Amino acid sequence: MDLTWLGHGCFRLRGRSAMAITDPYPPSLGLKLPRLEADLVTVGHDHENHAHVQAVKEGARIVAGPGEYEVAGITVNGFPTFHDSQRGAERGRNTVYVIEVDDVRVCHLGDLGHPLDEDDLDEIGTIDVLLAPVGGGTSLDADGAARVVRQIEPRIVVPMHYAIPGLKKPLDGVDRFLKEMGVTEGAEPLGRLSVQATTAEAETTRVVVLEPKLWPPSAGARTWFRRRRGAAAGARVFPGLRRPKPRYHCKNRRGSRSCPSTSS
């Protein structure tokens, strides 16, 4: 599965035979998406910066809320959460999606505004790639995002929803999140992330910063990202918060933490 960041909360997940787009945004955000093609589009909540489905060519299945879905071999589970820390009293609801492409489990947190509880974690299950908002504003800031990463314990976390050149939304940059994750140095940001399914246990969570694929391509943004520290570097192990996580799947819900052990 290939993962490409298209800016803000928008990603392209490309599998062997199908493709998904998350949270497309309008040109008024200051960034511009190319004309996109996909088999399905997920919408985290109904704000235009996460629900501009017109950016995707007609024919894609629109998934806009909790539930279980399957489109072209891609499975999606949406779980209800909140856009704030007051159980939605300030900003309403948010949907967290677990999207499985070629047996790789990707969790998109959308505009999550609070830590997760045990029921949320059981629903989300074992995650290969976590897409987490880190820039604050109306969703998690760096500290809150790092806390949620420690709760989910994915193999890889990719930050999103933070300040980049051209974005017309006041957000923090990515550096504070990298510091919270213990990342101090690393390679140039990646243009895309390729992930294969595995049954191996990850000892640490790897932090990967992606360079957004914007349209038209921005030389300024590209230069800015290449100067960022900490891209594609390994994060620290979070002591005292790691729990054993089986890398098998239940028949009723793939990757559920509550699955019974199948070992003899």
C-alpha positions as CSV (number, residue, x, y, z in Angstrom):
1,M,0.0,0.0,0.0
2,D,1.3,3.4,-1.0
3,L,0.4,6.5,1.1
4,T,0.7,10.0,-0.2
5,W,-0.1,13.2,1.7
6,L,-2.1,15.8,-0.3
7,G,-2.0,18.4,2.5
8,H,-4.1,19.1,5.6
9,G,-6.1,15.9,6.4
10,C,-6.2,14.6,2.8
11,F,-4.3,11.4,1.9
12,R,-4.3,9.0,-1.0
13,L,-4.2,5.3,-0.1
14,R,-3.3,3.3,-3.2
15,G,-3.6,-0.5,-3.1
16,R,-2.9,-3.1,-5.7
17,S,-6.4,-2.8,-7.2
18,A,-8.2,0.1,-5.5
19,M,-7.7,3.6,-4.1
20,A,-9.1,5.7,-1.2
21,I,-9.0,9.4,-0.5
22,T,-9.5,11.0,2.9
23,D,-10.9,14.4,3.9
24,P,-10.6,16.4,0.6
25,Y,-10.5,20.1,1.1
26,P,-11.5,23.2,-1.0
27,P,-9.2,25.8,-2.7
28,S,-10.3,28.4,-0.1
29,L,-8.0,26.6,2.4
30,G,-5.1,28.1,0.5
31,L,-3.9,24.8,-0.9
32,K,-5.2,23.2,-4.1
33,L,-5.8,19.6,-4.8
34,P,-5.4,18.1,-8.3
35,R,-8.4,16.4,-9.8
36,L,-8.5,13.1,-7.9
37,E,-9.7,9.7,-8.7
38,A,-10.7,7.1,-6.1
39,D,-12.9,4.1,-5.4
40,L,-14.0,5.6,-2.1
41,V,-13.7,8.9,-0.2
42,T,-13.9,9.2,3.6
43,V,-15.2,12.4,5.3
44,G,-14.3,12.9,9.0
45,H,-17.0,15.5,9.6
46,D,-19.1,17.9,7.7
47,H,-16.8,21.0,7.7
48,E,-15.9,22.0,4.1
49,N,-12.1,21.7,4.9
50,H,-12.7,17.9,5.3
51,A,-15.7,17.3,3.1
52,H,-15.0,18.9,-0.3
53,V,-15.9,15.7,-2.2
54,Q,-16.2,17.7,-5.4
55,A,-12.4,17.4,-5.7
56,V,-12.9,13.7,-6.5
57,K,-14.2,12.6,-9.9
58,E,-17.7,11.2,-9.9
59,G,-18.2,7.5,-9.2
60,A,-16.4,7.2,-5.9
61,R,-18.3,5.9,-2.9
62,I,-18.6,8.6,-0.2
63,V,-18.3,7.4,3.4
64,A,-19.4,10.1,5.8
65,G,-20.0,8.6,9.2
66,P,-19.7,5.6,11.5
67,G,-20.4,2.2,10.1
68,E,-18.8,-0.7,8.3
69,Y,-18.2,-0.5,4.6
70,E,-16.4,-2.4,1.8
71,V,-15.7,-1.0,-1.6
72,A,-13.5,-2.6,-4.2
73,G,-11.7,-4.8,-1.6
74,I,-11.0,-1.9,0.7
75,T,-12.7,-2.2,4.1
76,V,-13.6,0.8,6.2
77,N,-14.8,0.9,9.8
78,G,-15.9,4.3,11.1
79,F,-16.1,5.0,14.8
80,P,-17.9,8.0,16.5
81,T,-15.7,10.4,18.4
82,F,-15.8,14.1,19.2
83,H,-14.3,17.3,17.7
84,D,-13.6,18.7,21.1
85,S,-12.9,17.6,24.7
86,Q,-16.4,18.4,25.8
87,R,-18.1,15.4,24.2
88,G,-19.1,17.5,21.1
89,A,-20.7,20.4,23.0
90,E,-18.3,22.9,21.4
91,R,-17.7,21.5,17.9
92,G,-19.8,18.4,17.4
93,R,-18.9,15.0,16.3
94,N,-15.9,13.5,14.4
95,T,-15.5,10.1,12.8
96,V,-12.3,8.1,13.2
97,Y,-11.8,5.6,10.3
98,V,-9.8,2.4,10.2
99,I,-9.1,1.7,6.5
100,E,-7.7,-1.6,5.5
101,V,-5.9,-1.7,2.1
102,D,-4.0,-4.9,1.1
103,D,-4.0,-6.1,4.7
104,V,-2.4,-2.8,5.9
105,R,-4.5,-1.1,8.6
106,V,-4.5,2.7,8.5
107,C,-6.2,4.8,11.1
108,H,-7.3,8.4,10.2
109,L,-8.1,10.4,13.3
110,G,-9.8,13.2,11.4
111,D,-10.3,16.3,13.6
112,L,-10.2,14.3,16.8
113,G,-10.3,16.7,19.8
114,H,-9.8,14.4,22.9
115,P,-7.9,11.4,24.2
116,L,-9.4,8.0,23.5
117,D,-11.0,5.8,26.1
118,E,-10.7,2.0,26.3
119,D,-13.8,1.4,24.2
120,D,-12.4,3.5,21.5
121,L,-9.1,1.6,21.6
122,D,-10.9,-1.7,21.5
123,E,-12.8,-0.6,18.4
124,I,-9.7,0.8,16.6
125,G,-7.5,-2.3,17.4
126,T,-4.1,-2.9,16.0
127,I,-2.9,-0.2,13.6
128,D,0.0,-0.2,11.1
129,V,-0.2,3.5,10.1
130,L,-1.7,6.2,12.2
131,L,-2.6,9.6,10.6
132,A,-2.8,12.1,13.4
133,P,-3.6,15.8,13.6
134,V,-0.8,17.6,15.5
135,G,-1.3,21.4,14.8
136,G,-3.9,22.3,17.4
137,G,-6.6,24.8,16.5
138,T,-9.8,22.8,16.4
139,S,-8.2,19.4,16.9
140,L,-5.3,17.7,18.8
141,D,-2.2,19.8,19.5
142,A,1.3,18.2,19.7
143,D,0.9,17.1,23.3
144,G,-2.5,15.6,22.7
145,A,-1.5,13.9,19.6
146,A,1.6,12.3,21.3
147,R,-0.8,11.1,24.0
148,V,-3.1,9.4,21.5
149,V,-0.1,7.9,19.7
150,R,1.0,6.3,23.0
151,Q,-2.5,5.0,23.4
152,I,-2.8,3.4,20.0
153,E,0.9,2.3,19.6
154,P,0.9,2.0,15.8
155,R,3.9,0.8,13.8
156,I,4.1,4.2,12.1
157,V,2.7,7.6,12.8
158,V,2.3,10.3,10.1
159,P,1.5,13.8,11.3
160,M,-1.1,15.9,9.5
161,H,-3.2,19.0,9.9
162,Y,-0.4,21.4,10.8
163,A,1.0,24.6,9.3
164,I,2.6,24.4,5.9
165,P,3.4,27.2,3.4
166,G,0.2,28.4,1.7
167,L,-2.3,27.1,4.3
168,K,-4.9,29.7,5.3
169,K,-5.5,28.3,8.7
170,P,-3.7,29.2,11.9
171,L,-2.0,26.0,13.1
172,D,1.2,25.1,14.9
173,G,4.0,23.6,12.9
174,V,5.2,20.0,13.1
175,D,8.3,20.5,15.1
176,R,6.7,20.6,18.5
177,F,5.1,17.2,17.8
178,L,8.4,15.8,16.7
179,K,9.9,17.0,20.0
180,E,7.1,15.4,22.0
181,M,7.8,12.1,20.2
182,G,11.6,12.3,21.0
183,V,12.6,12.8,17.4
184,T,15.7,15.0,17.1
185,E,17.2,14.3,13.7
186,G,16.4,12.3,10.6
187,A,16.3,12.2,6.8
188,E,14.6,14.3,4.2
189,P,10.8,14.1,4.3
190,L,9.4,11.3,2.1
191,G,7.4,11.9,-1.0
192,R,5.3,8.9,-0.2
193,L,5.3,6.0,2.2
194,S,5.1,2.3,1.1
195,V,3.9,-0.1,3.7
196,Q,3.5,-3.9,3.6
197,A,1.4,-6.1,5.8
198,T,3.4,-7.9,8.6
199,T,2.8,-10.1,11.6
200,A,5.9,-8.9,13.3
201,E,5.6,-6.9,16.6
202,A,7.0,-3.3,16.4
203,E,9.2,-2.5,19.3
204,T,8.9,1.3,18.7
205,T,6.6,3.7,16.8
206,R,8.4,5.1,13.8
207,V,7.6,8.8,13.0
208,V,7.4,9.6,9.3
209,V,7.0,13.2,7.9
210,L,5.6,13.3,4.4
211,E,6.1,16.1,1.9
212,P,2.6,17.2,0.6
213,K,1.9,16.6,-3.0
214,L,0.2,20.0,-3.9
215,W,-1.1,21.3,-7.1
216,P,0.5,23.2,-8.7
217,P,3.8,21.9,-7.2
218,S,5.3,24.5,-4.9
219,A,9.0,25.0,-4.9
220,G,8.8,27.0,-1.7
221,A,6.9,24.3,0.1
222,R,9.3,21.7,-1.1
223,T,12.3,23.7,0.1
224,W,10.6,24.3,3.4
225,F,10.0,20.6,4.0
226,R,13.5,19.6,3.2
227,R,14.7,21.8,5.9
228,R,12.5,20.2,8.6
229,R,14.2,18.1,11.1
230,G,13.1,14.6,12.2
231,A,11.5,13.2,9.0
232,A,11.4,9.5,8.7
233,A,13.2,9.0,12.0
234,G,12.5,6.5,14.7
235,A,10.6,7.6,17.8
236,R,11.4,6.6,21.3
237,V,9.7,3.8,23.1
238,F,7.1,5.1,25.5
239,P,7.9,3.4,28.9
240,G,5.1,2.1,31.0
241,L,2.5,2.5,28.3
242,R,3.2,-0.4,26.0
243,R,0.7,-3.3,26.2
244,P,0.9,-6.7,24.4
245,K,-0.9,-6.5,21.1
246,P,-1.6,-9.7,19.1
247,R,-1.0,-9.3,15.4
248,Y,-3.8,-11.5,14.3
249,H,-7.4,-10.7,13.3
250,C,-10.8,-11.8,14.6
251,K,-13.3,-13.0,12.2
252,N,-15.9,-10.5,13.4
253,R,-13.5,-7.5,13.5
254,R,-10.1,-7.5,12.0
255,G,-7.4,-6.3,14.4
256,S,-9.6,-6.0,17.5
257,R,-7.8,-5.8,20.8
258,S,-10.5,-7.8,22.4
259,C,-9.9,-10.9,20.2
260,P,-9.3,-14.1,22.2
261,S,-5.9,-15.7,21.9
262,T,-5.5,-18.3,19.2
263,S,-2.2,-19.6,20.4
264,S,-2.0,-23.1,21.8
